[in-house]
Amino acid sequence: MAFLKRWKNNWELKSLTYDELFNVIVEVVTKQLEDVEKEEVKLTANLTLDYEADSVDVVAMLLYLEDMFKNASQTTRTVVPTDKLGQIGLVEDIFDIIYEVLLGIESKMDVFVKIQPDFDALEKRQKIGELYPNSKE
């Protein structure tokens, strides 16, 4: 199995609840995939088949997550691993990746400091992959 998905059986993350992290994923998915409505985002959805996402979209979503959690660690910049990039198929795969990243950051804290997503960073970010973002057809 490519992804651990430990969160399905035991939620260990202290900083965010399941619903809070899911909301982060919804924001990221709908930022990159403009045709997808927030209500349509499901963990079980296939990014390619259900939302017509391509590899650029998946990379963009991981970069957005890095931006949103860049200040999560006091000692290092938050890095979302790309080693499983080719295995990402479902929304829950992206959920699992950021869950594990945040859990790793929390486990290295000497003193627990709640990790907060930076929604402003996501809002300021230009959509990735647009060739002509300001052109009108």
C-alpha positions in Angstrom: 0.0 0.0 0.0 1.4 3.3 -1.0 -0.2 5.5 1.6 -0.4 4.8 5.4 -3.9 6.3 6.0 -3.4 5.9 9.7 -5.9 8.7 10.2 -8.8 6.3 9.2 -8.4 4.3 12.4 -6.8 6.6 14.9 -6.7 10.4 14.6 -3.3 11.5 16.1 -3.0 15.0 14.9 -3.4 17.5 17.7 -3.4 20.8 15.8 -6.3 20.1 13.4 -9.4 18.0 13.6 -10.4 15.8 10.8 -13.0 18.4 9.6 -10.5 21.2 9.7 -7.9 19.3 7.7 -10.6 18.2 5.2 -11.6 21.9 4.8 -8.0 22.7 4.0 -8.0 20.0 1.3 -11.3 21.3 -0.1 -9.9 24.8 -0.4 -6.8 23.5 -2.2 -8.7 21.3 -4.6 -11.2 24.0 -5.5 -8.4 26.6 -5.9 -6.7 24.5 -8.5 -9.7 22.9 -10.1 -12.0 25.8 -10.7 -14.8 23.7 -12.2 -15.1 21.7 -8.9 -17.5 23.1 -6.3 -16.7 22.8 -2.6 -19.7 20.5 -2.1 -18.4 18.1 -4.7 -15.1 17.4 -3.0 -15.0 13.9 -1.5 -12.1 12.0 -0.1 -12.9 9.0 -2.2 -13.0 11.0 -5.5 -10.5 10.1 -8.2 -8.7 13.3 -9.1 -8.3 12.3 -12.8 -11.6 10.6 -13.5 -13.9 12.6 -11.3 -12.3 16.0 -11.5 -10.2 15.8 -14.7 -7.1 16.8 -12.9 -3.7 16.2 -14.5 -0.2 15.8 -13.0 0.3 19.6 -13.0 -2.8 20.0 -10.9 -1.6 17.5 -8.4 1.8 19.1 -8.1 0.1 22.5 -7.7 -2.1 21.2 -4.9 1.0 19.9 -3.0 2.7 23.3 -3.5 -0.4 25.1 -2.1 -0.3 22.9 0.9 3.4 23.7 1.4 2.5 27.4 1.3 -0.3 27.0 3.7 1.8 25.2 6.3 5.2 26.9 5.6 5.4 28.2 9.1 4.3 25.0 10.8 7.8 24.2 12.0 9.8 26.6 14.1 13.1 25.0 12.9 12.6 24.0 9.2 10.5 24.9 6.2 7.5 22.6 5.7 8.2 20.3 2.7 5.5 18.1 1.2 7.2 15.0 -0.1 6.9 14.3 -3.8 8.2 10.7 -3.8 4.6 9.4 -4.0 3.5 11.9 -6.6 2.9 9.2 -9.3 0.8 7.2 -6.9 -1.6 10.0 -6.0 -5.0 9.1 -7.5 -7.6 10.0 -4.9 -8.3 13.1 -2.8 -7.6 11.1 0.3 -4.1 10.5 -1.0 -3.4 14.2 -0.7 -5.1 14.3 2.6 -2.9 11.4 3.8 0.3 13.1 2.7 -0.4 16.4 4.5 -1.6 14.5 7.6 1.7 12.6 7.8 3.7 15.8 7.2 1.9 17.6 10.0 2.1 14.6 12.3 5.9 14.5 11.7 6.2 18.2 12.5 4.2 17.8 15.7 6.3 14.7 16.8 9.5 16.8 16.6 8.2 19.7 18.7 9.9 20.1 22.1 6.9 22.2 23.2 3.6 21.7 21.4 2.5 24.7 19.3 -0.7 24.4 17.4 -0.2 24.4 13.7 -2.5 26.7 11.8 -3.1 26.7 8.1 -2.5 30.0 6.4 -5.5 30.5 4.2 -4.2 34.0 3.2 -1.2 32.4 1.5 -3.5 30.2 -0.5 -5.7 33.2 -1.5 -2.6 35.2 -2.6 -1.2 32.4 -4.7 -1.9 32.5 -8.4 -3.4 29.4 -9.8 -0.6 27.1 -11.1 -0.6 25.9 -14.7 -2.4 28.7 -16.4 -0.5 29.8 -19.5 -2.3 33.1 -19.8 -4.0 33.9 -16.5 -5.1 37.4 -17.5 -6.1 36.8 -21.1 -9.8 36.7 -22.2 -10.9 34.3 -24.9 
